[in-house]
Amino acid sequence: MNSYLDSIIDIHDDRIDGCLDSFFYDGIIASAKHDGWEFQLFAVGDISIIIDEGNHYRNHQVDEAIREHELTDEKLRMLDENGESEWRNNNWFEVLWKKPGDEDWNCSIGNVAHDYDSALQLLKDEINRLISEG
């Protein structure tokens, strides 16, 4: 079913090489529709990180932090290991879904991913689980 799932998933925000952490993404990442079901994969949540003692970046300033510090997953890891960063909050990926005929979106509380590849797998797993449960 994975090849079928791949065919119904629309990617809205492409994978960035070297930048898989949810930190690098915002908003809708992918969506899918199947037999009246609708699914959306989102990067959600607040971001707050301090880099180099004093440069405090929040949500809308993430792009600035990425540019100024040439951030990648590896660079974030190195900053953390060297004590040069302090995470206050980081976002995550979660799947929203809507059953056929429903108007309201739902999510499975706590069912989240923190990197891009795991998030796409989470989307596929949620599609499989929800459709099989009906």
C-alpha positions in Angstrom: 0.0 0.0 0.0 3.0 2.3 0.4 3.3 2.9 -3.4 -0.4 3.7 -3.5 0.1 6.1 -0.5 3.0 7.7 -2.3 0.7 8.4 -5.3 -2.0 10.1 -3.3 0.3 12.3 -1.1 0.9 15.8 -2.4 4.1 17.3 -1.0 3.8 21.1 -0.3 7.1 21.7 1.3 10.0 19.7 -0.1 12.6 17.9 2.0 15.7 20.1 2.6 18.9 18.1 2.5 20.8 18.3 5.7 17.8 20.0 7.4 15.4 17.3 8.5 14.6 18.6 12.0 11.1 20.2 12.3 12.9 23.4 13.2 13.4 24.0 9.5 9.7 23.7 8.5 6.5 25.6 9.1 2.9 25.1 8.1 1.5 22.4 5.8 4.1 19.9 4.6 1.9 17.4 2.8 -1.7 16.4 2.2 -3.7 13.5 0.9 -7.2 12.5 0.0 -8.7 9.0 -0.1 -12.3 7.9 -0.4 -13.6 11.1 1.2 -11.0 11.2 3.9 -8.6 14.2 4.1 -5.2 14.3 5.7 -2.7 17.1 6.3 0.8 16.9 7.7 1.7 20.1 9.5 4.8 21.5 11.2 3.3 23.1 14.3 4.3 24.6 17.7 6.4 27.5 19.0 10.1 27.7 18.4 12.4 29.5 20.8 16.2 29.0 20.7 19.1 31.0 22.1 22.4 30.9 20.1 25.7 32.2 21.2 24.4 33.6 24.5 22.1 36.4 23.7 20.8 35.8 20.1 17.2 34.7 21.0 15.2 33.6 18.0 11.5 32.9 18.1 9.0 31.6 15.5 9.1 34.3 12.8 12.8 34.8 13.3 13.9 31.3 12.4 14.8 32.1 8.8 17.1 34.9 10.2 18.7 32.4 12.5 19.2 29.9 9.7 20.9 32.5 7.5 23.0 34.1 10.2 24.3 30.9 11.6 24.2 28.8 8.4 22.2 26.2 10.3 21.8 22.6 9.4 20.9 19.5 11.5 24.6 18.9 12.0 25.3 22.6 13.0 22.4 22.5 15.5 23.8 19.3 17.0 27.3 20.8 17.3 26.0 24.1 18.9 24.0 22.0 21.4 27.0 19.7 22.2 29.3 22.7 22.7 26.8 24.5 25.0 26.4 27.3 22.4 22.6 26.9 22.1 19.7 26.6 24.5 16.4 25.3 23.3 13.3 26.8 25.0 10.8 25.3 22.5 10.9 23.4 19.3 8.1 22.6 16.9 7.0 19.2 15.7 5.0 17.5 12.9 1.5 16.2 13.4 -1.2 14.8 11.2 -4.7 16.4 11.0 -7.5 14.3 9.5 -11.1 14.6 8.6 -13.6 11.7 8.0 -15.9 11.7 5.0 -18.8 14.1 5.7 -17.1 15.7 8.7 -16.5 19.4 8.9 -14.1 19.4 11.8 -10.4 18.4 11.7 -9.0 16.0 14.2 -5.6 14.9 15.4 -4.2 12.1 17.5 -2.9 13.9 20.6 0.8 13.0 21.2 1.2 11.2 17.9 4.0 13.5 16.6 7.3 13.3 14.7 10.4 15.5 15.0 12.1 15.0 11.6 10.9 15.3 8.0 11.3 11.6 7.1 9.6 10.3 10.2 6.8 12.9 9.6 6.0 11.5 6.2 6.0 8.0 7.6 3.7 9.2 10.4 1.3 10.5 7.7 1.3 7.2 5.9 0.8 5.3 9.2 -2.1 7.5 10.2 -3.7 7.1 6.7 -3.4 3.3 7.0 -4.6 3.2 10.6 -7.6 5.5 10.3 -8.9 4.1 7.0 -8.6 0.5 8.3 -10.5 1.5 11.5 -13.1 3.2 9.4 
